[in-house]
Amino acid sequence: MPPTENVYFDAATTAPLHPVARQALTAALDEGWADPARLYRSGRQARMLLDAARETVAEVLGARPDEVSFTASGTQAVQLGMLGALRGRRRTGRHLVHSAVEHSSVLHTAERFEADGGEVAAVPVDRQGRVSPAEFAAAVRPDTALAVLQSANHEVGTVQPVAETAELLHAQGNEHCPLLVDAAQSAGRLPVPAGWSLLTASAHKWGGPPGVGVLAVRKGSRFNSALSADEREGGRVPGFVNVPAIVAAAASLRAVQAEAAAENARLHALVERIRAAVPRLVPEVEVVGDPVARLPHIVTFSCLYVDGEVLLGELDRAGFAVSSGSSCTSSTLTPSHVLAAMGVLTEGNVRLSLPSGTTAEQVERFLTVLPELVARVREPLGLDLPAPAGAAGSELVVDQLGKRCPLPVIELAKRIGEVPVGGLVVVLADDEAARLDIPAWCEMRGQAYEGEAPADAYGADRGFAYLVRRVS
């Protein structure tokens, strides 16, 4: 029987349209449809609405109205902001710094910059997904043209130490290096951190309509648009802006900010319930992301021996829309760069991001169905089978060549009991995700990962040999 209610737990991807946004959009479609650059009456009316929206967004983000430009998306805001800042400071140098867990819009722009002859440094994060301000500041050089640091991570919710990092950059004499802060996940929910030179955000993340991004550039920051000159949006973003959508975005941003204190506390409590309950209800699971310095509405966990996409399908059939950072997506088969940088499992990953209005009853229903669904996905794997009798050798080779994730880790978990404590298990695998998941599994299960070796040492003609020492 189909579920009586479909529950949406993917607000980090896109939040449902806020009621205030819907009302403002409807009104602005009648009043703000004309070209705001024209001088006739309908054009002036559209310009008044656009100016008022810009002032609202600037006030909430702690910027001046003339520092704020509207783009077609948050991704476009990041890309235009990075390219404009890098071009504006090309005489300073060709060096870019960003954290290893930035949004793909940052990584793709960095790849383009590097392909064009630039130099890129990706600063690592700890197991909670948090960058060290000292390490980040140390990566900035006199020839660094731009540094990029998100306000909070989109996959695990960890809040980054932006203000502390900016203070450290200033203290060590790098105050002139601009810091671009991607605030897509936190804008409207949390105060904007101090110290930014460029700030980006995306309206559909806070409950505004899709198709509106924000790019704010502080006065005094060198910026030279990578696109052809245009008189609109301060010369930073060419083209006709969507005035009705921008008006709705601004109205909903103000509304979300006004509701943030109460709603954040309520969602924080629901997320705490999930964080505490999931490890008790589901065996072999790890909740990832900083447990304290985090967004109030995001919780992410990884289930051992589970394909995340399969679990998402089961949850969807049960009436829950969630997201995953699992490495095995149907389109790319590439690991989540965020989870990989954190050193946690990239398999069996589930991200819940609760929209405004989520109820305790919805959370409890999720916690009721999750254990059964995980058990159903694991059932065909035979994980409860006892270890084969007489397996007492000190070294065991497990051939997983040609097997896709998470099969190499599953087979390792099933067969490590075949060697005595102190024995070695050699996993042969040619799936790239094994390089990430086997060390992460060892960390979670208290086993010793001893690195990798050439596969030909064990008679294989491809792949790698991953060495695991049994500790317990």
Secondary structure, 3 states (H helix, E strand, C coil): CCCCCCEECECCCCCCCCHHHHHHHHHHHHHCCCCCCCCCHHHHHHHHHHHHHHHHHHHHHCCCHHHEEEECCHHHHHHHHHHHHHHHCCCCCCEEEEECCCCHHHHHHHHHHHHCCCEEEEECECCCCCECHHHHHHHCCCCEEEEECCCECCCCCEECCHHHHHHHHHHCCCCCCCEEEECCCCECCECCCCCCCEEEEEHHHHCCCCCCEEEEECCCCCCCCCCCCCCCHHHCCCCCCCHHHHHHHHHHHHHHHHHHHHHHHHHHHHHHHHHHHHHHHCCCEEEECCCCCECCCEEEEEECCCCHHHHHHHHHHCCEECECCCCCCCCCCCCCHHHHHHCCCCCCEEEEECCCCCCHHHHHHHHHHHHHHHHHHHHHHCCCCCCCCCCCCCEEEEECCCCCCCHHHHHHHHHHHHCCCCCEEEEEECCCCHHHHHHHHHHHHCCEEEEEEEHHHHCCCCCEEEEEECCC
